[in-house]
């Protein structure tokens, strides 16, 4: 099999397409609505997940809290059940009807029921491993990355297995997602790689075709059978096929800080621009459109997720807000 190659869409073509779709640089776009998540600032939302109960769930790692936001904008918090100073990080809806989350500072993985009952698991997780990204696997388990070059698997009963063979040292696995090929795919932000791990724990890393020092960050399974990811330092969005063929698409003019990415219910990928207070949309063909109207300036859009209501939701880490992109 020939080695994977990078295909980079020329920047002038992207700018031309963007201007065309935006009507000369300004897009009418969808309506964006922001919801405040706290009476006083200082505990911003960090990660989002679509809950099985029809709400959007989020973590507040600085406040050691997990909360949910109803479609009407009401916030319900569950702070008392978490271990002190644990800092819940990423979360995802699990195959068992609960929300599962990583606890980066506490070297734990936890679950919270839709009613707010929390159970945390530490046994089997390496101390100070930095659990980070989390995803529901195709095998009925939950998978998570560990910043010290491991990937973990936890069963609904809380039994943990860690995998490190095949992961290069100092790679810092970050975000993880179930891919369309039946494997789990994850970013290695320090190793500048994308990797996949089978349900049996076999790891394959991909380096060719990814811009050097681009810091792959967010990751999502696309509607086109590929896996898509953001490159924080390179201002690009890229897709990788199941066999490792990478295509990159430039976004904006630099300094945007591309972070979160999610497959939307409209058949496109949606992403956040942390440094530019924007969200963007990229079609499976690579057509990019960016939106800023309705987003508070300097708000730091971070995580993004397709909500249970058919819209796209994103967290703003600097303004204690969650935004909704109305697609209806």
N, C-alpha and C positions, 0 to 999 in steps of 0.2 A: 504493500500500500504506500503511495507517495506521501511525503511528509505534509502536515497541514501547512497552509499558507495564509498570509494576511491579505485581505483585499480592502484597501482604504479608498472610500469614495472621495474624489477630489473636492476640496473645500469650495471652490467657486460654484460647483454644481449644487452642493448643499445649500449655499447661500441663495442661489437662484430659485431653488425649489421652495425654500423657506419664505422668500419674498413673495413668490407666487401664491403660496397657500395662505399667507398672512395679509394679502392685499397691499403689498408695498411695505411690509414690516409691521403692520398692526392687524391683529387678528380679532374678529368679533368674538370667537371662542365660546366656550361654555361659561355658565355662571358659576362663580366661586363664592362660597359663603364660609365665613370663619366663625368658630365657636370658642368662647373662652372656657378653659378647663379648670381655672382656679381663681378664688377670690383675691388672692395675693400672689404676686409673681415669685418665681424662685424654684418652682418644682415643675419644670416643663415636661410635656409628653416626649418620649423618646422612641418608642416602637409601637406599631399598630397591628391589629389582627381583626379579621372579620369573625365575629362570634357566632356560634350555632343558635344563639337566642335572638338574632336580628339586630344586635348592637355592635358598635365598634369598640373593641377593647384596646387599652393602651397601658404602657408602663411609664412610671415616673422614677427613673433610676436615682435621681438626686433626692427624691422624697421617700424612697423605699416603699412605693405604693403601686398597686395595680388598680385600675379603674375601668369603667365602661361609659361610653357616651351613647345615649339613645338617639334615634333619628330626630327627635324633637329638640335635642341639644342639652338634655339633662345629664349631669355627671353623677355617678355613684362610685364611691371609693371603698376599697377593702384593705386598709393599712395594717390592721391589728394582727392579722394572721401570719405575716411575714417575719422571718428571722431578722433580728436587729442588724442594721448596716449591711444588708445583703445586696442591695442595688439590683432589682430585677431589670433585665436588659432587653432581650428580644422575646417575643411570644408568638404563638401560632395556635390555630385551632387543631386539636388532635383528632385521631380517628375514633376516640372513645367518647366524644361529645364534650370534652373539657378543653380548657385553654392551657397550653404548656409554655413554660418560660425558663430562660436561663438566668442564673444568678452569678454574674461575673465575679464579684468580689468574694462571694461566699463559696465558690466552687460547688455549686449545686444546680440541680434542675428541679423545677416545681410544676405542679398543676393546680389550677383553680377551677372549680365547678362554676357553671353559670349563676349559681346562688352565692358564690363567694367563699366556698370552703377550700382552704389551701392545704396541700400536702407537699413537702419538700424532700428531695432525695439527695443524699451526699455519698452513700456507700458506693464504691466502684468508680468514683470520679477522682482523678488525681488532684491533690491539693495544689492550690494556686495555678491551676491549669487555665483559668480564664474562660469558662463557657461563654460563648458569644451568640452566633447565629443558631436558629432552630427551625426545623421543618418536619412536617408529617411525611413519613415514608410510605412507599407503595407496599411495604410488607406489614403494615398495621402497627408499626412502632414509630417512635419519634426520634429524630436524629439531630445532633447538635455539634457545632464546631468548638474546638478548644484552642485558644490562642497559642498554646505551647506545642503546636504541631500534632494535634490529635483530632480525631472525629469520634464522637460517642453515639451509641445507640441505647435507648431506654425503652423498655417494654411498658405497656399500660400498667403493669404491676410494680414498676419501679426497678427492674433489674437492668443494670448498666453494663455495657461492653464497650471498651475503648479500642480504637484502631490507630496505629501510628506507622506501620510498615507501608512504605511507598510514598510517604509525605516527606518532602525535603526539609532539612533543618532550617529554622528561622523563616518559615513561610507565613506564619500567623494566619491560619484559616479563619475566615471571617463570616460571610453570609453563606447560607446553604438553602437549596431548594430541591424538591423532587422533580426530576427531569421527565420529558415525554418518552424517554427510552427505558424507563424502569429503574434508573439509577439515581443516586443523589449527586448533585453538582454543587461545588463550593468555590468561592474565591479565596485566593491566597494573597492578601494585600501586600505583605512584605516580600513574598517570593515572586510577585508579578506573574502569577500563574492562575489558570483555571484547572480544577481537578474534578474527577468523578470517582465515586465509590459505589461499588455494587452492594446490594443487600447482604452479601456474604462478607463484605469488608475488603474487597480488592480495589486498590487505588491506582488510578492512571492520572498523571499530570500532563498538562499541555502548556508549552511555553512559546512555541513558534507562532508568529503572527500577532502577538500582543506587543504594543508599543512599550519600549523599555521605561522602567520607573513610572508606570502609569497608575499603579496602586488599584487594581481591580477591587471593587467595593460591593455594591448591591448586585443581586442576581435574581432572575425570574425565568420561569418556563414560558416560552412564547407560544402563540397560537399556530405558529408555522412549523412546529416540530423541532425547533432549535432552542437553545438556552441563550438568554440575553443578559448582559452585565454592563455596569457602569465602570468607567475608568476615572477615578477621582482626580488624579494629577494630570491627565492628558486631555481632559475635556472631550471625551469620546464616549459613545455607546457602541458596544460591539455585540455580535452574535457568534455563537460557536455551534457547529453542527455536532451530532452525536459522534462523528468520526474525528472531530478536532479541527475543522476548517474554520478559520476566524475571519470575519468581516467587520471592519471598524467604520463608524460614521462620526465625523466631527460635529460638535454642537457648539453654537455660539462662537465667541471670539476670545475665550480664555477667562480664567478666574471664576467660573461659575460654580465649580465644586460639585460635580455630579455624584450623587450618593444613592438614594433609594430608587428602585425600579420595580414595577409590578405589571402584570398582564391585566388589562382592563376588560370590562364586559363588552366593549365596543370592537374587540378584535385587534386593538393596538396595544403598545407598551407605553406606560406612563412613568415619568421619572421626576425627581426633584433636583433643583439647582440650589444647593446650600448657600453659596456665596452671592447669589444674584436675586434671591427672593422670587424665584420663578418655579413653575412646573412646566414640564414639556411632554409632548406626545410624539412617538415615533411609530410609523407604520411598519409592517413586516418588510416592506420594500425599501425602508430607510428614509422616508419623507418625515422631516422634523418640523414641528410647530411648537413655539414656546408661548406661555401665557403668564402674565403678571398682574393683570387687572383684577382687583379684589383681594390681592395678597398684601398684607402689611409689609412695608419696606423693612429691610434688615431683620426679617423674621426667622431666617434660617430653616427653610423647609428641609425635612430630614427623611423620615420614614414615609412610605406610601403603600397603599393597599387597595384592592378592589373590595368595596363594602358589600354587606349582605343586601343592600337596597338597590343595587345596580349602578351605584355611583362610585367614584374614586375618592379616597380620603387620604389626607397627608398631615403629618405633625409638623409644628413650627416650634423649634426648640428655644428660640430667643424671646418668644412673646406669649408662651403658655396658651397657645391656641391649636385647634385642629381645624383644618380646612376641608371643605367638601366641594368636589368638582361635579356639578350636576350634568349628567349625560342624557337625561330624559328630555 
